[in-house]
Amino acid sequence: MIIVHIIIGLDAGGAELMLKRLILSSHEKNTFNHQVISLTNIGPIGKELQKSGVKIYSLGMNSIFTIPLIYFRLKKILKVINPNIVQTWMYHADFLGGVAAKRVGIKKIIWGIRTTDVTLGKSNLTILLRNLCAKFSYFIPKVIVSAARISKTVHIEAGYDASKFTIIPNGFDMSKMKSTPEDRELLRKEWGINHDDIVIGSIGRFNYIKNQQLFIEIAAKLNSKKKNLKFIMIGKDNDWENHELLSWIDEYGIREKFILLGQRNDINKCLSALDFFCLHSRTEGFPNVLGEAMAMGVIPVCLDVGDVAFILNKSELIAKNPNELFEAMIKALELNPVTKEKIIKENYFRIKNNFSLDLVTELYEKLYQEI
């Protein structure tokens, strides 16, 4: 069975990483022939997939003016491949890929919903696409896969066809969610972290949605209470070249407390060096990094956004609003060692038993067979 995945690009992101995990997990069984069409570039995820023998097509879209040409190329490739199923990931691919697949006679189309509130920090084009997809959802996709429960609810309210939704969460390869005490010590030494320092991490690209400014505000408050804290920020543009980010840090005079690492391709390894993870986004769907932190034994403290409460299932570690996030962080820092170990163990098995990659891959493969 040939499954063609259409996605806007293959840079490192939540949807892209989930696509990679799904394909590599399923590809090994030789039941499904997965191929990927990137509307823009191949990116690091595409290169990894190519090394594993997955066929990747890159169409080179770089502006809205190239859309007609990309649409023509997309139809041509789909005709040649003649897949059994086309699966699209996110609005641009849902719309463009869905229309192209439908026009060449492909009836088995799966759309993918990964976001929640697109009115926060998104472009007018993205909002327009969401609204167009809502109308087209009644006659293009056979199934709409939502990664998060909250995303399903929000999109039905936005006008999507409620009868076509199914929820398949993100999955985590538990075999890779491992580290050694040596890994932790080596990284902490490399980053100049003392043995008795408590490290709180923020992971996510620098973006209005991710709300790094809130993390810095909380870091400043925490620093006034406890002096052995270090704050690590990981993700694209969270580096020393980002003048806006530095201006927020310097406003509180705590530059020496921060370690800015920028984009990394070893997030699991980085997580091993943390004591706590803070999720401070304005909105989320199914946050990958929360599941990764839980699987890696890092205690998370989160804002109640997206499916956080469903994934974490621990109200004492979840803040209902930004004002409560500082208090939740203080409570986490004051946990005794026995309670911390209990939480770490429970979080690990929460991910393993409910969101393992094997379970999620089975759900996708069952969906492919059903349609």
VMD Tcl script that draws the C-alpha trace (Angstrom):
set ca {
  {0.00 0.00 0.00}
  {1.45 3.38 -1.01}
  {0.93 6.27 1.40}
  {1.97 9.73 0.17}
  {2.46 12.32 2.88}
  {2.23 16.00 1.90}
  {3.67 18.61 4.27}
  {4.70 22.24 3.85}
  {8.33 21.60 4.86}
  {10.68 19.21 6.64}
  {12.53 21.44 9.10}
  {12.54 20.41 12.76}
  {9.09 20.92 14.26}
  {6.40 18.97 16.10}
  {4.50 17.78 13.03}
  {7.68 17.06 11.09}
  {9.14 14.99 13.93}
  {5.91 13.03 14.32}
  {5.85 12.35 10.57}
  {9.44 11.08 10.76}
  {8.71 8.84 13.74}
  {5.60 7.41 12.12}
  {7.28 6.65 8.79}
  {10.40 5.08 10.29}
  {8.33 2.99 12.69}
  {5.94 1.79 9.97}
  {8.45 1.57 7.10}
  {10.36 -1.28 8.74}
  {7.36 -3.63 8.46}
  {7.26 -3.39 4.63}
  {3.45 -3.33 4.75}
  {3.29 0.32 3.73}
  {5.37 2.23 1.19}
  {5.62 5.73 2.64}
  {6.68 8.61 0.38}
  {6.84 12.31 1.26}
  {6.20 15.46 -0.75}
  {7.52 18.67 0.82}
  {5.93 21.77 -0.66}
  {9.10 23.74 0.17}
  {12.48 22.19 0.98}
  {13.88 18.84 2.08}
  {15.24 20.12 5.39}
  {17.00 18.07 8.08}
  {14.03 15.76 8.62}
  {13.86 15.00 4.90}
  {17.56 14.18 4.81}
  {17.15 11.76 7.71}
  {14.26 10.04 5.95}
  {16.23 9.82 2.70}
  {19.06 8.05 4.53}
  {16.53 5.47 5.67}
  {15.41 4.83 2.10}
  {12.25 6.94 2.07}
  {11.47 8.68 -1.23}
  {11.30 12.47 -0.77}
  {10.06 15.03 -3.31}
  {10.84 18.72 -2.80}
  {8.76 21.25 -4.75}
  {10.55 24.48 -3.77}
  {7.59 26.73 -2.92}
  {8.97 30.05 -1.64}
  {6.08 32.53 -1.97}
  {2.36 32.68 -2.68}
  {3.21 33.59 -6.27}
  {4.69 30.13 -6.85}
  {1.55 28.31 -5.68}
  {0.09 27.72 -9.19}
  {3.35 26.11 -10.34}
  {3.62 24.03 -7.17}
  {0.01 22.90 -7.57}
  {0.75 21.76 -11.14}
  {3.88 19.87 -10.02}
  {1.98 18.30 -7.14}
  {-0.75 16.96 -9.42}
  {1.87 15.59 -11.82}
  {3.74 13.72 -9.06}
  {0.54 12.30 -7.60}
  {-0.50 11.01 -11.02}
  {2.84 9.24 -11.43}
  {2.85 7.69 -7.94}
  {-0.85 6.85 -7.96}
  {-0.97 6.29 -4.16}
  {-3.63 4.38 -2.29}
  {-3.86 7.13 0.32}
  {-2.76 10.76 0.52}
  {-2.12 12.05 4.03}
  {-1.63 15.80 4.49}
  {-0.12 17.60 7.48}
  {-1.36 21.07 8.53}
  {-3.39 23.75 6.76}
  {-1.22 24.56 3.72}
  {-0.80 20.89 2.87}
  {-4.42 20.07 3.74}
  {-5.68 22.68 1.31}
  {-3.18 22.42 -1.54}
  {-2.54 18.69 -1.21}
  {-6.18 17.90 -0.65}
  {-7.37 19.80 -3.73}
  {-4.58 18.36 -5.92}
  {-5.27 14.79 -4.79}
  {-8.99 15.20 -5.33}
  {-8.45 16.64 -8.83}
  {-6.38 13.63 -9.95}
  {-9.04 11.21 -8.72}
  {-7.65 10.16 -5.33}
  {-10.55 9.61 -2.94}
  {-8.78 8.34 0.16}
  {-7.44 11.58 1.66}
  {-6.50 12.09 5.32}
  {-6.12 15.62 6.65}
  {-3.99 16.48 9.69}
  {-4.84 19.11 12.32}
  {-1.95 20.08 14.60}
  {-2.82 23.54 15.94}
  {-5.43 25.04 18.25}
  {-6.01 28.81 18.27}
  {-4.60 30.17 14.99}
  {-5.77 33.71 15.77}
  {-2.83 34.05 18.20}
  {0.31 35.15 16.40}
  {-0.57 33.59 13.06}
  {-0.69 35.38 9.71}
  {-3.91 36.39 8.02}
  {-3.10 33.85 5.29}
  {-3.07 31.02 7.85}
  {-6.41 32.15 9.26}
  {-7.83 32.34 5.73}
  {-6.55 28.84 4.97}
  {-8.13 27.52 8.17}
  {-11.47 29.01 7.15}
  {-11.21 27.64 3.59}
  {-10.28 24.22 4.93}
  {-13.35 24.30 7.17}
  {-15.58 24.67 4.10}
  {-13.64 22.11 2.02}
  {-13.64 19.59 4.89}
  {-17.13 18.46 3.87}
  {-16.06 17.05 0.51}
  {-12.24 16.62 0.32}
  {-10.95 14.49 3.23}
  {-12.31 11.09 4.13}
  {-10.87 11.41 7.64}
  {-9.45 14.32 9.66}
  {-6.81 13.33 12.20}
  {-6.40 15.67 15.16}
  {-3.35 15.26 17.39}
  {-5.12 16.90 20.34}
  {-8.59 16.73 21.82}
  {-8.77 20.49 22.21}
  {-7.80 20.96 18.54}
  {-10.76 18.83 17.46}
  {-13.16 20.90 19.55}
  {-11.81 24.24 18.34}
  {-11.90 23.24 14.66}
  {-15.43 21.90 14.84}
  {-16.43 25.24 16.35}
  {-14.65 26.90 13.40}
  {-16.90 25.04 10.96}
  {-15.09 21.77 10.18}
  {-17.10 18.62 9.44}
  {-17.44 17.05 12.90}
  {-18.28 13.60 11.51}
  {-14.82 13.09 10.00}
  {-12.62 13.62 13.05}
  {-10.54 11.02 14.82}
  {-7.90 11.68 17.47}
  {-4.44 10.16 17.19}
  {-1.96 11.72 19.63}
  {1.75 12.15 19.12}
  {3.87 9.11 19.86}
  {7.27 8.75 21.51}
  {9.96 6.18 20.80}
  {10.58 4.97 24.32}
  {13.74 3.13 23.27}
  {15.34 6.55 22.66}
  {14.07 8.15 25.84}
  {17.14 7.17 27.80}
  {20.25 8.81 29.18}
  {22.99 7.99 31.65}
  {24.21 9.94 34.68}
  {27.41 10.46 32.67}
  {25.43 12.16 29.88}
  {23.92 14.54 32.42}
  {27.21 15.37 34.10}
  {29.08 15.91 30.83}
  {26.48 18.35 29.52}
  {26.22 20.26 32.77}
  {29.99 20.58 32.90}
  {30.07 21.74 29.28}
  {27.46 24.40 30.04}
  {29.19 25.60 33.22}
  {26.55 24.28 35.62}
  {27.65 23.52 39.18}
  {26.77 20.23 40.85}
  {24.28 21.84 43.25}
  {22.62 24.10 40.66}
  {18.94 23.53 39.91}
  {18.31 23.80 36.17}
  {14.98 24.89 34.70}
  {14.55 24.55 30.95}
  {12.45 26.17 28.23}
  {12.26 24.40 24.87}
  {10.65 25.76 21.72}
  {11.38 28.09 18.81}
  {11.49 31.82 19.59}
  {7.96 32.88 18.74}
  {5.08 34.99 20.09}
  {3.05 31.81 20.59}
  {5.77 30.20 22.71}
  {5.89 33.29 24.97}
  {9.55 33.26 26.04}
  {9.02 36.65 27.67}
  {6.86 35.01 30.34}
  {9.57 32.44 31.06}
  {12.10 35.23 31.63}
  {9.71 37.10 33.93}
  {9.22 33.94 35.99}
  {12.96 33.26 35.99}
  {13.58 36.73 37.46}
  {11.04 36.13 40.24}
  {12.45 32.69 41.00}
  {15.99 34.07 41.07}
  {14.97 36.52 43.79}
  {13.85 33.56 45.93}
  {16.57 31.01 45.21}
  {20.16 31.76 44.17}
  {21.30 28.35 42.88}
  {19.08 28.37 39.79}
  {20.12 28.24 36.13}
  {17.79 28.75 33.18}
  {18.35 27.02 29.85}
  {16.57 28.05 26.65}
  {16.63 25.73 23.64}
  {15.07 26.22 20.22}
  {15.53 28.18 17.04}
  {16.65 31.78 17.71}
  {16.98 31.28 21.46}
  {20.61 32.33 21.24}
  {22.98 35.19 22.05}
  {22.35 36.80 18.65}
  {18.69 37.46 19.48}
  {18.71 41.08 20.67}
  {15.02 41.11 21.59}
  {15.47 38.07 23.82}
  {18.58 39.56 25.43}
  {16.78 42.83 26.10}
  {14.16 40.95 28.14}
  {16.86 39.15 30.13}
  {18.91 42.32 30.68}
  {15.84 44.16 31.92}
  {16.20 42.05 35.08}
  {20.00 41.97 35.11}
  {20.20 38.17 35.15}
  {22.19 37.39 32.00}
  {24.66 35.25 33.98}
  {21.78 32.99 35.01}
  {20.89 32.04 31.43}
  {22.31 29.49 29.03}
  {21.04 30.06 25.48}
  {21.61 27.05 23.24}
  {19.61 27.84 20.10}
  {18.41 25.01 17.89}
  {19.61 21.52 18.85}
  {19.10 18.09 17.33}
  {19.71 16.27 20.63}
  {16.72 17.39 22.70}
  {16.51 14.13 24.65}
  {20.15 14.46 25.65}
  {19.60 18.09 26.64}
  {16.59 17.12 28.74}
  {18.79 14.77 30.76}
  {20.68 17.81 32.08}
  {17.52 19.55 33.35}
  {15.79 19.26 36.72}
  {12.55 20.96 35.69}
  {10.88 21.85 32.40}
  {8.60 24.88 32.06}
  {5.92 25.03 29.36}
  {4.79 28.65 29.06}
  {3.11 28.83 25.62}
  {0.08 30.99 24.91}
  {-1.50 28.09 23.03}
  {-0.62 24.49 22.14}
  {-2.16 21.45 20.57}
  {-0.37 18.32 21.70}
  {3.03 19.60 22.91}
  {5.70 17.06 21.93}
  {8.26 18.46 24.32}
  {6.01 17.84 27.33}
  {5.84 14.13 26.51}
  {9.59 14.05 25.93}
  {10.28 15.72 29.28}
  {8.00 13.28 31.11}
  {9.62 10.29 29.39}
  {13.10 11.57 30.24}
  {12.42 12.00 33.94}
  {12.23 15.80 33.99}
  {9.47 17.25 36.15}
  {7.29 19.59 34.06}
  {5.45 22.68 35.26}
  {2.99 23.91 32.65}
  {0.36 26.40 31.73}
  {-3.01 24.76 31.12}
  {-3.00 25.03 27.32}
  {-3.98 22.55 24.63}
  {-3.95 18.94 25.84}
  {-1.50 19.60 28.68}
  {-3.93 18.55 31.43}
  {-4.78 15.33 29.57}
  {-1.13 14.41 28.94}
  {0.29 15.35 32.34}
  {-2.75 14.44 34.47}
  {-1.29 16.20 37.54}
  {-3.17 19.34 38.58}
  {-0.49 20.41 41.08}
  {1.99 20.90 38.23}
  {-0.43 22.86 36.01}
  {-1.17 26.58 36.26}
  {-4.52 27.85 35.09}
  {-3.09 31.19 33.98}
  {0.31 32.97 33.63}
  {-0.02 34.57 37.07}
  {-0.20 31.12 38.70}
  {2.77 29.68 36.81}
  {5.30 31.24 39.20}
  {3.53 29.73 42.24}
  {3.36 26.31 40.55}
  {7.09 26.54 39.85}
  {7.82 27.39 43.50}
  {5.77 24.37 44.66}
  {7.71 22.12 42.28}
  {11.05 23.43 43.55}
  {9.98 22.64 47.12}
  {9.03 19.01 46.44}
  {10.82 16.54 48.69}
  {13.01 13.85 47.06}
  {10.52 11.00 47.67}
  {7.66 12.92 46.04}
  {9.87 13.93 43.12}
  {10.85 10.33 42.43}
  {7.19 9.27 42.61}
  {6.18 11.93 40.07}
  {9.05 11.04 37.73}
  {8.10 7.36 37.76}
  {4.38 8.05 37.24}
  {5.09 10.46 34.39}
  {7.31 7.94 32.60}
  {4.67 5.22 32.69}
  {1.97 7.71 31.70}
  {3.83 8.27 28.42}
  {4.87 4.65 27.93}
  {1.38 3.24 28.49}
  {-0.61 5.87 26.58}
  {1.61 7.64 24.04}
  {4.31 5.21 22.93}
  {5.27 5.29 19.26}
  {4.25 1.65 18.86}
  {0.71 2.39 20.03}
  {0.36 5.49 17.86}
  {1.78 3.74 14.78}
  {-0.78 0.96 15.24}
  {-3.56 3.56 15.29}
  {-2.37 5.09 12.01}
  {-1.91 1.71 10.35}
  {-5.38 0.63 11.48}
  {-6.76 3.84 9.96}
  {-4.97 3.14 6.65}
  {-6.45 -0.36 6.51}
  {-9.95 0.83 7.40}
  {-10.17 3.44 4.65}
}
mol new
graphics top color blue
foreach p $ca { graphics top sphere $p radius 0.5 }
foreach p [lrange $ca 0 end-1] q [lrange $ca 1 end] { graphics top cylinder $p $q radius 0.2 }
display resetview
